[in-house]
Amino acid sequence: VSDLRASALAGPLDVSRSMFDLRSPPHRFIKRYDSVSSVPSSSSSRKDSQGSNRSLDTITLSGDERDFGRLNVKLCYVSSVEQIWITVLHCKDLSWPSSCGENPRICVKGILTLPKPVHFKSSAKEGCSDIEFMETFVFAIKLQSLQAVRLVFKIQTQTPRKKTIGECSLALRELSSQESNHWLDISPPSK
C-alpha cells in the first residue's frame, strides 16, 4: 500500500500506523481514482457533482452519495419441478432516513418482473444496521420466462408508516440448479 523505501518516508516506519489511514504521511504518495471516470484525485479532496472541491474530512453525504447498505440473497432453480428458490438472508450496514424513526419495522419486498409481476414479502423485523431475515420463497415458473426478467427488491419500513427506503435488483439470465450467492448494493428508491 505504501512505499517502504527510506527516502519516501518522512521519518522511521511507524509499524502501528493504520494501513487505511489516508491522512498519515506515508500514504501521501497514493493516487486515488474516481471510480466513474478513472481520473486521479488527491487523497484530501474530490469534485462533487457541481464540480467544486470539498475536503473529505468535511464532506456530508446526502442523497445518492450516502451508503444505504447491502442485501444478501441466494438463488436456485430446480429444473425438475420448474421452481425458483429465492432466499433473503440479511441486510448489512442498512441505513434509513431519520424521518422513519430510530427503530422502524423493516421488511424486504421482492418482485419478479414478469408480464404479470410476482410479488412476495419477508416478515417485518426491528430496524438495525444488520437485519437477519433467513426466509425462502418458492415459485413454479418456467426457466425461459425467468431468464428475460429482473428480480427487484424494495427495502421498506412498516412503522411508523409504509415507505420504501431503498432498492436493488439483479438479472436472472444465469439461473441454475447450483445455488448462487449475491450481495446487492442498496440504492435510493427510484422516483
N, C-alpha and C positions, 0 to 999 in steps of 0.2 A: 504494500500500500504506500510506503514512503521510501525515499532514497536513503539507504543506510550508510552511504559514504560520509566520512567525517567532514569533508568540505561542504556538504549540502546541509549540514545541521548547524544550528546556531550555538550549540553547546553540547555537552555529553548526552548520549542517548538516554532518555528517560523511559525505562522499561515499563514503568507502571502507568504511563500515559495511555489513555484510551486510543485504540486504533481508529475509532469512529468519531473522535472529537476534531472536527474540521477547523476549530478555532486555534488549536495548538500549533506552534511554529513549525514542527517537522512536516506538516501537511501543506505548507504554503506553495509547494510545487505541484500539487494535484490539480489537474484540469477537470472541471465538471462540464458535462454536456447536457444541453436541454434535450429531453427525451423526444420531443416532437421534431425539432429542426436540426439536431446534431450540431448546434452552434456552440462553441466554447463559451462558458460564462465563468465569472470569478466565483470563488467559494464564499464570498461575503454578500453578493447581490445578484439579482436576476431581473430580467424585464418582465413586467406584468402585461396583461392583455392590452393595456393602453400604451405600452411602450416605455413607461418610466421605470427607473431603477429604484428598488427598495431593499433595505438591508434585510437579510433573512432572520436576523435577531428580532426585528420589529414587525415582520410580516404577520398579518392576521388573516387566517384562512376563512373564506366565506364562499357560499355558492358552490360552483363547480370545483374550486380548489380544495375543498375540505375532503378529508378521508372519511368515507361512510362505512368502511369495514368490508368484510368478505363473507361469502356464503359458501359452505362446503356441502356438495351433493354427490351422490353416487347414482349411476345409471346402468341399466342392464336390459337387454332384450332377449326374451325367451322365445325363440322362433317356433319351437314345437307346439306351443299354445298361443302364439302371436300376442304376447303380453309385454308391455314396457313396465319395468320396475323403477320407480323414482324414490330414492331415499334422501330426505332432507336431514342432514346430520347436525350442523350447527352454524351460527353466525359468530364471527370473530371480529373483535375491535369495532363493534357496532356503535354508531353514534346517531343521535336524533335531535331535532330542534328543541330548544328549551320550552317552546310553547306546548310540547307534548307532556311536560311534567318531568319529575325526577325518575320515576319507575313505571312507565306506561306498560300495559299488557301488549305484547308483540307477537304477531303470527306471520307465517310465510304463506302467501297465496301463489299458487302455480297455475300457469295457463299453457296448454298445448295449442299452438296457433293453427289448428286445422280449420277447414272451411266452416265447420260447426265447432267452435272452440270448446276444449275440455278444461274445466276449472276444478281445482282442489285446494284445500286449505289445511295448514297444520293447526294444532291446538295452540291457544294463546299462552305465552309464558311471561313471567315477570321480567321487565326490561333490565338488562345489564350489558356490559361490554361483550361478554361471551355467553351466548344462549345455546343450550343443547336441546335439539328437537328429537332426533332419532326416530323419525316417522317415515314409513314406507307406503307409497301409493302405487297401486297396480291397475293398469288399464289394458283391455283387449283391443288392440289396434294393429292393422297390417303394417309391416315394416316399410313398404313402399310409400304409404301415406305419411309416415313419420319422417322419412328422410328429406322431405321438402319443407319441413316446418321448423319453428323455433320453440324452445321451452323457455318461457318468461317467468321470472319470479319477482313478486312485489312484496317488499317488507312493509308490513302495516301495523299501526298502533290500533288497538281495540278500545283502549281507555286513555284519556278521558273521552276521546271521540275517535271515530274511524278515520284514519288518514294514512296515505301511502308515503313513507319516509325515504324509500329508496327502491331501486330495482336493478335487475341484472338478467341476462339471458344467454342461452347457448344454442347453437345449431345442432340438429340431431342427425346430420349426414352420416356420421360414423358409428352408429349404434351397433353393438354386437353382443353376443352371449357372454363375452368377457366383461365383468363389471368394471366400469371406468370411474375414476375419482376426479372431481372437478372443484377447483377453488375459483369462484367468480367474484370479481370486484363489484361492489355495490355502488351505483352512481345515483345522483339525484333523480327523482321521478320526472319523466318527460311531461311537458305541459300539455 
